[in-house]
């Protein structure tokens, strides 16, 4: 795998062209009669060619072309930005007037690349003219059950992800989407119907070996394992999922822990009642979880972003274990590997030694809406060498001032979310969700949350569809 620039450097180069393409498409969608398809395809080719950094040829080699195109990219960006900024009432006609010259220069640069680099025309045009779709699902407890509606909406429009990146509930529901290339809504519905509080959560002492102890112990395999088995009857490893999945968790070094483990284990004991969920009169104490999150966030050098499915040695880990660690809210939810599974424990031991961590916890501590993870994976060529992607990031836990109980937690999460938003082509903050504490929702609650999520996504679908629609390459001059 070729060495790549930092995510920030790559974003700074590619983002302006992606923003320009989005503006072109939005103006086109506002009045599609204004221009023909060939003109739009020409504009898109010019922009997507100019943003090229690295592309994979037919021999599987990654070829860096950014330096060779730097001056050309600067000229394209300057001229299109100027054309789009002038006479906005003219729609796209200002930039169309520049198109013949832009096309001529782009053809010249394409010819230069093909003559001087080990590149073939098919690989180059595939990188320029097609995008792979990356779906990013943020964390937020029960607020994330609306993602089922996101899956349905995308499936209806034939928008099937090539990669899913998830944190916490986003990782857990992401597994169900990654379970098949085409979305299987019935599977998620069956899982929802079978879910019960007493099957999913336990109180009482349990060994803490890998996860950070907390009041509630999650037993995901007992609750959901039957829906996520492979042909051999075993829970699927993350590498066996038909759609690649990256799950974000937070690795804690010893320096990250300011308290004894018992402090986290009993942090919310007064809030939970055995078999009955949360004590309504003591729910206000949940806001204190923000104190733990702030303590961790205040010492970033003691935290490690762990990406299951991407980091070395994690592909063979069980998908449920990965999601369980990602969803382990400090002080509230504890996940661990208690079963006799030497293979999984060996993999975790290797991970802990390699990363210098002592416990795993909620991914939202370091990255609650992991758009940067999806972007980086694409730039490293992990999507079969394809770097041209469209990233949809959905956030079920945005800051809402009306949510007094969760507002402190939302603020903590927001600090890392804002760093990820630029990596997404489209960011959707869900305005209506179930309560984050509705961890075992009824079927009709999930249906309601799904409708809310579908409504929130609807206005962004036209642009998302166009971004993912392949277009014709520039023909050679005759």
N, C-alpha and C positions, 0 to 999 in steps of 0.2 A: 504494500500500500504506500503510495507516494506521500511525502511530507507536505503538509499544507500550511498556509499562513494561519494566524490566529483567527478565531471566529469573528472578532471585531474587525480585523483588517479586511477579511473577505466580505463582511456585511457592508463596510464602507464603500467597497468597490461595486458590489452588485446591487445594493438596495436602490440607488438612484434610478437605475435602468428599470428595475421592477416597479418602482413607483410611477415612472413615466408610462410603462406599459399598462398599468392599472388605470391611469388617467385616460389614456387612449381608448381603452375598452369601455370605460364608464361613459365617456362622451359618445362613443359609438352606440352603446346600449340606449342612451337617452334619445337618440334619433337614428336608428339603424338604416333608414332610407337614405341617409346623407351620403354614405360611401359604400362602395362595393367590397365584396370579400377579398378581392385580390389586393386592393389598396391597404386594407387592414392587415392582411398577411404580410405584405411588404414592410409595413411599419414594425410589426412584431419581429420579423426576421432581423431587421436592422438593429433593434434594441437587444434582442436576445443574443445576437452574435457579438455585439459590443461588450456585453457583460461577461463573456467567456473567461474563465480562469484556467481550469484544468479539464480535459476531456479524455475519455478512454477510447483507444482505437480498436480495430477489429482483432488485434493480437492480444488484447487485454492489458496493454501498456497505458499508463496515465501520462498524458503529455501536457506540460505547462505552457500555455500560450498567452498568459496575461501580459507579460513583458512585451511581447511582440505586438500586442494590440493596444498598448497603453495610450499612445498618441491618438490613434483612431478612435478609441473609446471616449477620450476627452472631447474630441471634435463632435462626435455624435451626440453626446450628452449636452454640450453647450448649445448646439443648434436646435435640438428638439425642445429643450427647456425654454429657450427663447421663443420658439414658434408657438408653443402651447401657451406661453404666458401673454403673448400679444393677441389682441382682438379675440378674447374668449367667446364673444358672440358669434364668431365665424365657425365655431365648432372645431373640426379637425382640418379645415381647409388650409389654415396657415401652415401646418406641418406637412400637409400633402404637397404643397408647393415646393417644399424642400426635398421631397421624396426621391425624385429622379437622381439628384446628385448624391444623396445618401446611399441609394441603391448601387450606383456606379462605384462609389468608394468601398462599399461593403463587398461587392463582387471582387474588386481588386485585392482586398485584404484576404478574402477567402482563397483566391488563387495563390496568393503568397504563402499562406499556411500550408496548403496542399502541396506546394512545390518544395518547401523548405523544412517541413516537419513530417515525421512518420505518421501521417494522418490519411484517412480515407474519407471520401465524400459522404458515404452512407452514415458513418459514425458521427461526423460533424453535423450533418443536417438533423440526425436524430436528436442530438443534444440540444440543438437550437430550437427545433420545431415541436418538441413534445416535452411535457412536464410529468413528473411523478408526484402523486398527491400524498402529503404527509398530514396526518390527523393528530392533533395535540389535545389532550384532555387533562384539565387541571384538577387539583384536589379540593375537597370541601365536604367530606362526610356525606350525609344524606342529601345534601344539595346537588350531588352529582348524579342522582338517579334519572334526571332528565336527559342524560346522554343517550338513553335508549331512543328518544325522539330524534336526536341528532343522527344516530345510525340509520333510522328509518328514512329521514329526509334525504340523506346522502344516497342511500340505496335507490330511492325512487328516481334520482337523477343520474344514476349510473356513475356515481363518484365513489369509487372503491379505493381505499388507501393502500399505498405500497409500503407504508410504515406507520405505526401507531406509537406515540410517546405519551406515557401517562404517569401521573403522580397520585398516590392514595386511591380514592374512589375512581379516579380516571384510569389508574392502572388496573383496578379490579374489573371494572366494566370493559376496559380495553381488551382484557383477555377474552371476554365473550365475543367481542367484535373480531378479534384476531383468530378466533376458533375456526372460522371458515372464510374463504375469499369473498363469497357473497353473503350478505348479512342474514343470519338465521334468527329472526325475532322470536320464534317459538321457543328456542333454547333458553333465551333470557327470561321469557315469561314463565317457563317451567321452574327455573331457578328461583324466581321471585315468589312463586306460589309455595315453594317448599321451604322458604326461609322462615325460621322462627327465632325469637330472642334466645330461648334456652338452648337451642342447638348451636347458635353462633357464639354466644358469650357465656363465660363462667366467672364466678367469684371464688375466692379462696386461694390459698398459696399454690404457686406453681414455680418450678425452677426457671430462672432466667439465665440462659446461656448465651444467646445471640441477640435477643431483643431487649430493649429497655423496659423494665417492669412497669406496670401500670395497674390501675384498679380493675379494669375489665380485661379478661383473657380471651382473645379471638381464636376460635376453632374453625378456620375456613375450610379445611379439608373435609371435616365431618359435614359441613353445611353445603359445600359446593363441589366437592371432589368428583361426585358421580357425573357431573355435567362436563367435566374437563379431562376425561380419560382418553387415552389413545387406543389403538386397535388391540394392544396387549392388555388393556384393562388398567394401566398405570396412569397416574396423573401426568399430563403432558409436560415435557420439558419446554423451556421457552424457545429452544431451537426447533421444536416440532410444530409450532404454531404456523398455520399456512400464511398468515400475514405477519411479517416481522414486528416484534414488539420490544420497545425499550421502556423499562420501568425504573423510575427514579426513587432512590431512598437516600437517607442521610447516614453516613458513617460517623460515629462519635469516637474521638480519641479520649484518652484518660483525662486530658486537660479540659475537655468539654463539660465534664461532670462536676458541678460545684457542690453537689450534695451526695449523701449516701444513697445507695440504690433504694433503700426502704422509703425514702422521701418521695420518689416517683411512684413507687408501688402503691402507696396509700394516699396519694395526692387528692383523689376525689372519692374516697370511700364513703363519705357522708352523702354523696349525690346519687349513688346507685343502690337500688334495692334488689335483692336476689329474685330473679325470675320476673320482675315487674318493670324493669327499665329504670328510668330516672325519676328521682323524687322532685316533683314539681316545685315544692317550696324551697328547694335548695339549688335550683338550676343556676341561680346568679353566681354560684361559685365556679361555674364553667369558665367564666370570663378570666379567672385566675390562670387558666392555661396559657394565656398570653405572656405571663411572667416567665414561665419556663422557656417559651419560644424566644423571648427577648434575650434571656440569658445565653441561649445557644447562639443566636444571631450576633450577639455582641462580641463573640470570639470566633470569627470565621476561620482563623488559622487552625482551630481544633476540629473543624468539620470537613468531611469528605463527601463530595457528590459521587454516589455509587449509581451506575447505570447498568442494571441487569439486562442482559441481552446484547450489550455492547462491550462492557468491560471484559478484559481477559479473564477466562475461567468461569464466566457466568452463564454462557449459552446452554450448558447442560443442567442448570438448576431448574427445579420444579417451578412452573409458572405461578402456582398458588402461593408458594413460599415467597417468591419475589414480590407479589402484590401485597401479601400480608405484612412484610417488613415496611413496604412503602406506605401502608395505611396505619401504621402504629403511632397514633397521636400521643406524644409524651404526656404521661400522667393520666391518660384516659384509656388507651388501648394498647395492649401488649400482645405481640405475636412472637412465637418461638417454634423451634423444631424439637418436639419432645419424643417423636416416634423413633423407633429403632431403624435409622436410615443412615448407615455409615457413609454411603456415597455422598449424600447431600451435606452431611456434617463435615466431611473431608473437604468438599468444595468451599464451604463457608470458612473453615479453618484457614484454607489457603488464601481466601479473599481477605480475611482479617489480618493475616500476617503481611500480605503484600501492601495493604493500605494503611496499616498501623492503627487499626480501630479496635475498640473494645465492645461496642454495641451498635446495632442498627435501629433507626427510628424513622418517623414520618418524613417522606421526601420533600414535603412542603417547607421544611426548615431551610433547605437550600434552594429549592426550585419548584414552585407550586404550579407553574404553567410552563412546562419544559420545551418551549419552542426552540431555544438555543440548542438543545440536545438533537432535535430533528434536523436543524440546519447543519450542525457540525457533522452528523452522521452522513448527510448527503455530500458535504464538501470533502469528506474522507473517502468518497466513492463506495460507500456501503450499500447503495441501492443499485447493484449491478453496474457500478461505475457512473451512473447517471447523477449529475449535479443540478440539473435544472428542475427545481421542485416548486410546488405551491404548498404553502403551509397554512392550514386552518387551525387556529388555537381557540379553544372554547374554555371559558373561565366560569365555573359555577360558584365561585366564592369571591366576587369582586367586593370592593368596599361599598357598603350601604349604610349611610348614617342613620337610617331608620331601624337598623338591626342593633339595638343597644347591647344585647347579650354578646354578640359575636364581633362587634365593631373593633375591639382591641385586637382580636386574632386576625381579622381582615386586614388591619393596618400592618401587622407584622408580615403577613404573607405578601402584601402589596409591594413591600420593599424589594423583593426579588422578582416579582411579576413584571414590574416596569422595566427591568433589565432584559426581559425576554420578549416583550411585545414587539420590538423592532424586527425580530427574526421571523415574525409571522407575516405572511401576505395579507391575511385577514384575521383579525382578533375579535371575538364575539364574547362579550360579558353578558351572562344570562341575567336579565332583570328580575325574573321570578323563579324561585326554586322551592323545593321542600326545605324544611329546617335541617341544618347540618346534623342535628341530633336525632333525626328520624332515620335511624340506622337500619331498621327492619320495617320498611314501609309496606302498606297494603297494595294489592295489585291496582286498585283504582287510584291510589296516590301516585304510583309510578306513571300510570296513564295520564294523569293530570299534569305531572311534571314534564312528561314527554311532549304534550301539546304546547306547554309554555316554551320549551326549548325549540320546538319546530317553528313557532311564531317568531322567536328571536333570530333564528337563522335565515328565515325566508327572505328578508331584504338583501342578504349578501349572496344568495344563491346565483343570481344572474352573472355576477362578476366571477364567482368561483367556477361556474360552468365554463365560461369563456377562457379563463386562465388555463383550464385543463383540457381545452379542446385543441387537438393538434391542428397545425396549419401547414399550408404548402410551402416548400422551400423556394428561395429565389432561383429562377431558371438562369442558365448561362445566356450570355448575349449571343445573338446569331448574326 
